[in-house]
Amino acid sequence: MGGLSHPVRLVPSAFLAAIVIGSALLMLPASRVDDSTADLMPALFTSVSAVCVTGLTTVDTATYWTPFGQAVILALVQVGGFGIMTLATMLGLLVGGRVGLRSMLVTQTESHTLDLGDIRAVLRRVAVTMVAVEAVLTVVLALRFRTAYDDSTATAAWHGLFHAVSAFNNAGFALYSDNLIGFVGDGWIMLPICLGVVAGGIGFPVLAELFRQRRRPDHWSVHTRITVYGSLLLLAGGTAVFLGFEWANPATLGPLAVDDKLVAGVTGGVMPRTAGFNSVDYADITPETMSVNYVLMFIGGGSAGTAGGIKVTTFFLLAFVIWAEVRGERDVVVGHRRVGAGAQRQALSVALLGVAAVATGTLLVLVLTDYSLDVVMFESISAFATVGLSTGITPDLPPAAQSVLMGLMFVGRVGTITVASALALRHRHRLYQLPEERPIVG
């Protein structure tokens, strides 16, 4: 057990090291437009947000940081995204190996995912997938910036690369002071970014299986089924809800043409899952939209990807558990496969720990500030789920409250992976059973 516990301890240590290095680089005079005395909090907060691929900021990325500082942020996002995808995939393989051995290799055999022994090939596939998607996005975005907005070739290429990397890694950092509000109805900008967000957030194991079994969906694993169909349901539902509640809102979609509203609606459905780009001002959204976004942000995206949250698999697995209980069935069945009790307990643990983290963070920020519950909860969920969407209060929070958000970003990004893996790797069997008693539930 001692050897297997090392990867779980390695994940938070590696991310902490990256955050420290990133903070030091961002404190250099070359990183800031104003080369006066370095301020630790903006550098530390930005480093945490970039490494945890969140996108929350306390300063304007476009004007506070020099091109060198922006390049540091981009590197931190790439390292954080690649590290998260790689480490999550590696830990998933390790967990799958343990579960498979204890269950006569059923899990690994029927998952149709990755070979536990071919670590180098896994790393290579993750890197190639990331670079390929980012390269395509860079070309599309750069061409649009160059032809439609008269950017110079160098500026268009840099903006294309920055936003492509930020999109695929679900980071939400942008090189414009209003994020992407200026492109709200531009489908050639917003839709490719949305596709990049979905590709990065769905998870590498799912992408790999979709590529291999693209013509045989009936052979998909339970994990891929839940992730794909669950993501489609949440994306469609999120888009419909955003359009429904914001269509006539004069502060968001109201003044836009119909086609621009549709583009903005798709963006509004995708970004809470968990990218952080905003094409409207989230301080002006309706209370109904904000309430739905609480849920979408908390759920997040796919496992072993660049998205945050408790993950689609966790949420829908718990939904299947509830459905089985309502129907009085002993087994939880997904796609003609039975889901073991261990996976159900892990999903419940991750979800409840997530609720506890958000509740604790929200309470602390409420104590430290005078902001209302709705905006504080929005900011706390956004930080924990590494979304990056903001109602605009983050820059004005006192350092103590910003520290709470940093803690939520770190716990939400690294903690969910670590907790899920630790729960699986520490699974033990008792050599005896105690007498059973049924407490009153409900």
HELIX and SHEET records of a PDB file:
HELIX    1   1 GLY A    2  LEU A   26  1                                  25    
HELIX    2   2 PRO A   29  SER A   31  5                                   3    
HELIX    3   3 LEU A   40  VAL A   51  1                                  12    
HELIX    4   4 THR A   61  TYR A   64  1                                   4    
HELIX    5   5 PRO A   67  ARG A  102  1                                  36    
HELIX    6   6 VAL A  106  SER A  111  1                                   6    
HELIX    7   7 ILE A  119  ALA A  148  1                                  30    
HELIX    8   8 THR A  153  PHE A  168  1                                  16    
HELIX    9   9 ILE A  181  PHE A  183  5                                   3    
HELIX   10  10 GLY A  187  GLY A  201  1                                  15    
HELIX   11  11 PHE A  204  ARG A  212  1                                   9    
HELIX   12  12 PRO A  217  HIS A  219  5                                   3    
HELIX   13  13 VAL A  222  GLU A  246  1                                  25    
HELIX   14  14 VAL A  258  VAL A  270  1                                  13    
HELIX   15  15 MET A  271  ARG A  273  5                                   3    
HELIX   16  16 PRO A  287  ILE A  299  1                                  13    
HELIX   17  17 VAL A  312  VAL A  326  1                                  15    
HELIX   18  18 ALA A  341  LEU A  368  1                                  28    
HELIX   19  19 LEU A  373  PHE A  384  1                                  12    
HELIX   20  20 THR A  394  ASP A  396  5                                   3    
HELIX   21  21 PRO A  399  PHE A  410  1                                  12    
HELIX   22  22 VAL A  411  GLY A  415  3                                   5    
HELIX   23  23 THR A  416  LEU A  425  1                                  10    
SHEET    1   A 2 VAL A 332  VAL A 334  0                                        
SHEET    2   A 2 ARG A 337  VAL A 339 -1                                        
END                                                                             
